[in-house]
Amino acid sequence: MLPLLLVAVVAVRHRSVLAEGFGHLATARWPWLLAAACATCLTWVAAACTRQGAVVQRLPLRRLLATQFAAGAANHLLPTGLGASAVNLRFMAVCGLPLARSSAALALYLLAESVGRVALLGALLLAFPGALRLGTLLPEGAVGPLLIAVGAVPVVTAGVLALVPRLRGAVESFLRTALGEARSVHARPARALALWSGALAFPALQAAALVLVGKSLALGVPVGHMAVAYLAATIAVALVPTPGGIGSVEAALVVALVAAGGPAAVATAVVLAFRLLTVWLPLLPGTLTLVALVRMRVI
């Protein structure tokens, strides 16, 4: 709740910018918004493709696609992707996968999605080297503490594993299962292609949706810079434990788009429209789909 409270405080302090941003939504051009909605729908197809690529067993296609749509709604009930992970674990269990294998498949999916997002950002930074200006995104003096915090995570993890033998044994067993599952998946070219193509397509489609919304509101930021701003912002807030990234993603996106050269009010309008298309409009039908899948014992 703390990140949501902080976002609320920031929103109240900048309510004039938010009000102006809502005013800009009336000027949006609908063909661009329709294209952004289509890109959003394709993200569920990309997620289903990646999920299938993470397991050797063939999953029922229609139920898999419906599950990804429902998982999007569940993702806004629990922090940091736990809702979607729970839905997909349950779906794989109903499909007959043991818990160890389904957990390994989930870990492989998360790894592929993270690698795909970072790789796409790296490729865009090579193509547009001036698109990301860290000086405007990070407060002065924040780089040092951030690097220390990132470096401390593996050290603390190694210390905990060394001090708790039972936990270390469980982690070693899981890693053996996960590595075996990864080898089995990559031994099948079709599964490996589905895994990595979906992992790249998912963030690319999300970035495309933001770019299309930016075009609809005439943001005035180059396309490549908008895509870089989206990927950098979503990677930066990945560790903020808000359900579905609500609040943290919006704040980071506005800051990133303004740093890329967009006016604050228009950037706010772009982020509001983008989150409306990708989060709030699909939320009700996604929740209804989730309830239906539970009643049908698909999950």
N, C-alpha and C positions, 0 to 999 in steps of 0.2 A: 504493500500500500504506500510505502514511503515515496518511491519514484512517481506514482500517480499524484500524490499530494504536492510534490515539488513542481510537477508539470502544471497543476492547477494554480499554484502560486504564480508561476511565470505567466500563465495565460491571463490571470487577473491583472498583473502588472503591465502586460502588453495588450490589453483588451482593445485599444484603439486600432492597433495593427490588425488584430483578428477581425474586428468589425469591418475594416476596409477590405480585408481579404475576402470575407463573405460577400461584400458588395461586388467584387470583381467576378464572382462566379456567374453572375447574370450575363456577362459578356462572352462566355465560353462558346466556341463554335462546335456544334453537335457532331459533324462528321468525324472530327478528331476524337471526340469523346467516345463515339461508337467504336472506332478502331481500337481505342484503349480498352474498352470493355471486351472486345474480341481477344485482345492480347491477354487480358486477365483470365478469360475462360480457358485459353490454351495453357496457362500455368498449371491447371489441374491435370491436363493431359500429360504435361512434362513430369509432374510429380508422380503420376501413375506409372509412367515409363521408367522412372528411376527406381520406384519401389519394386517393379517387376524385375528389373535388372539386378537387384540386390539379392535375389533368391533364385535357386536353381529350379525349384518346383514351379510349375505354371499356375498362376493365379487366375480366377475367373475375371475376365476383362471388364465387364459391365459393373460388377460389384466392386472391383478395384477402383474404377473411376468414381463411382458414387461414394466410396469410402474416402477418397481424397477430398471431395467436396465437403463431406461431413466433417472431416478432420480439420478443415479450415475454421469451421464454427467452434469445434471443441478447443481449438488452439487459443480462443479468446476467453476460456474459462479458467485455464491454469497457466502459470508462468512459464516463459521461455520454452515453448514448444512441447510442454509435457502433455497437453491435451491431444495433439495430433499423434504423438508417440504412443499414448495409451490406446487410441482408436486403432492404429495400425498394428500394434501388438495383439490386440484382441482379434482383429480381422485375420491375421496370420494364424492365430491359435485355432480359430474356427475352421480355417482351411486345412488344418491338420499338421502344422509345423510345431515341433517341440519348442518350449520356451527358450531353450539355449540357442537354437538356430534362429528363431524369430528375433531374439535380442541381438544376435550377431548381425542379422540382416539390417536391423534398425541402425546399429552402429555404423555399418558400411554405408548405408544411405546418408546418414548425417555427415560422415567423412567425405563422401563424394560431393554432397551439396556444398560443403564448406570449401573444398578444394576447387570446385567449379566456380564458385563466387570469387574467390581470391585470384584464380587464374584469369578470369574474365577482367577483373579490375587491373591486374598486371598488364594484360594485353592492351587495354584501353589507355593505360598510363604511358605505355611505349608509343602508342599512336598519337596521344595528346599529352605530351610531357608537362605542359603548363596548366593542365586542367585542375589539379589538386594543390591547393596552397595550405599546408598544415599550419602556417602561422596564423591564419584567420580562423582555423577550426579549433585549435587547442589554445587554452589560456597560456600566458607567458609563464614559463617555469614548470609546465605540466608534463613535458616530455620525459624528464628524468624520473619523477615518481612513477609515471606510467610504465617505463621500462623496468624499474625495480619491481613493481607489482607483477608484471608479466613474468619476469625471471623467478620470482618467489614461488609461483604456482607449482612448477615441477619440483622444486626443492622441497616444499611442504608435502606434496603428494608422495615423493620418495621417502620422506621421513615417516609419514603415517604408515605406509606399506611396510617399512622396516620394523616398526614398533608393534604392528598388529599382524601376527603370522596368519591368523584365520582369514583376515581380509586379503592378505597377499596371496594366499592359496586360491581364494575365490576369483581374484583378478587374473591370476595366471591361467586358471581353468577357462575363464571367459575368453582370454586372449587366444588360447589354443583353438577354441571353437570358432572364434571370429576369423582367425587366419585360415583355418581349414575351409570355412564357408567362402572366404574371399578367393581362395585358390580355385575352388569348385566353380564359382561364378565366372572367373576370368579364363577358365578352361573352355568355356562356351562363348564363342565370339558374339553370338546374338545377345547374350545376357550382358556381356561387357559393353557392347555398343549401346544397349538400352540404358545401362547404368550411367555411363559418362556423357552420352548425348543428352539425356534428360537432365543430368546435373548441370550441364552448361546452358541448356535451353531455359531452365526455370528462372535463374536470375536475369538472363538476357530478356526474357519476356516481361519480367517485372520492370526492368529498366526501360524497356520499350513502352510500357504502359505509362510510366512517368513522363517520358519524352513526348508521347502523343498528347497527354494532358497539358504539358507545357506548351506545345504547339497550339492547342485549342485556346489558350489564354494569352498567346503572344508574349511568352516570358522574356524572350530576347537573349537567351543563353544558348550557345552552340550545342548541337545534339550530343556530340561526344562528351562535352563537359557535364551535361545533365545526367548522362549515363554514369559517368565517373562519380558525380555527387551522390547519386542513389546508392551505388555499390559501396562507396566509402562510408556513407552514413549508416547503412544497414550492418556492415561489418563492425563499425564502431559501437553500435548499441546492442550487439548480439549477447553481451553478458549482463545487460540490464534486465532484471527479472520481472518485467511487466507482462501481463497476459497479452499475447499477440503483438507485443511491442507498442501497445497503445500509449500514447504520450511521448515516449522516448523516441520513437521513429519519427513522429511529426516534428518534434523539436530539432532533431539532428538533420532532417531533410531541409527544413527551412534555413538552418544555419549554413548547410552545404550549398544550397542554391544561391543564397545571398553571397557567400564567399566566391561562387562561380561568376558573379556579376549581375544577378537578377535583383530587381527592386523588391524590397521586403514585403510590401503588400501583395504584389503579384505572386511572389514565391509562396507566400502563405496561402493564397487562393489555389495555387497549383497543388500544394500538399493536401489541402482540405479536399479538393476534388478527387485527387488520386486515392486518398484513404477512403473516401466515400465509395468509389468504384470497387476498390479491392478488399475492403473490410466490411463496411456497414451495410451496403446493399446486399451482398451475398450472405449476411449473417442470419437473417430469418429463414430463407430457404435452406441454408446449410444446416441450421438447427432442426428444421422439420425433417430433412433427409436423415440426420443423425438419429432422431427419434424413430423414424420408420425402419432404419437399419437395425436398431436395437430390438424393435418389436418383431422383425422378421428373423432375428437371431443371426444376422450376417456378421454382427459384431457383439 
